[in-house]
Amino acid sequence: LREVEASQRRLLAEHEERIHLLEMERRRLHNDIQELKGNIRVFCRVRPLLPEERERQRGLPHLHFPPQDHHSLVLTRQDDVGRERRAELRYDFSFDRVFPPAASQ
């Protein structure tokens, strides 16, 4: 009887672990469904420079598109306070998808 009881306890522990793993998977899938149903997707498209902007600005040195990451955009600028030049300010933005100026429609 003791062997049967020990066997049943092991089996019960295995089933409880499996139930826990399946419950975690169910929660993840439920969250994915809720996200697909109701979340707002935010896309960012940086338009190409116009000819007069291209001459004036010499490109877009303040915008950085991290390679292999199509979800981020980094905006940088020099922090000027009076005559003193401080470090570069950096702003990181995350979107569902970022399209650089060279991206087609």
N, C-alpha and C positions, 0 to 999 in steps of 0.2 A: 504494500500500500504506500509506503514511503517513497519508493521509486516512482510510482504512478503520480503521487502528489508532486514530487520534485519536477517530473516531466511536465505535468500540467502547469506548474508555476512558470517554468521556462517558456512554455508555449504561450501562456498568458502575457508574459513580459514582451515576447516577440510581437505579439498581436498589438499590444498597447503602443509599442514603438512604431509599428507600421501605421496604426491609426493616427498617431501624432504627425508622422511624415505626410500622410495623405491629407490631414487637416491643414497643414502648412501649405501644401500645394493647392488645395481648394481655396484658401484665402488669397494666395497669389493670383490665381486665375480670376477670382471674383474682383480683385482690385484692377486687374487688366481690363476686364469687361466694363467696369464702372468708368475707367479712364477713357476707354474707347467710346462709350456712350455719351459722356457728358463733359469731358474736358475740352477747353478751347485750345486749339493748336495755334501757335504763334510762329510765323515765318518772317525772316528778314531778307530783303533783297536790296543790295547796294547797287544803285544805278550807275551806269558808266558816266564818266565825266563828259560834259559838253566841251566842244573845242575851245571856247574862251576860258572855261574853268581849267582845262588842261594846261594852257599857256600860263595862267596866273598861279596855279597851285603846284605845278610840277608833280602830278600824280596824287596818290592818297597815302602819304607817309604816316599819317596818324591812325590809319585803319590796318589792323593785322588779322589775317585769317589763318588760325593755327592749322598746319598741315595735318591731314588725316582726321581732322575734327570738323565735321560739317554742322556742328551745333553751337559753336562759339564765335564770338566777335570781340576783339580787343581794341579799345580806343585808347590812344595815348596822346599826351600833350605835355609840353614843357610848362612847368609852373613858374611863372614870372611874377615876382613880388617886387615892385619898384625897380631898382636896378639890379637886384640880386636874382640870380637864376637858380632855382632849386632843382630837385630831382624831377624826373619824369613822373607825371600822374598817370595811373593806369586804371582803366575801367573795364571789367570783364562782364560780358553779357552772354546769356545762354538762351537759345531759341530751340524750337523743334527742328528747324533747319535754317541754315544761312546760305544765301546765294551770293557769291562775289560778283563784281562788275562784269567779269568775262562770261558769266553764266548766260545761256540763251533762254528764251521764253519757253 
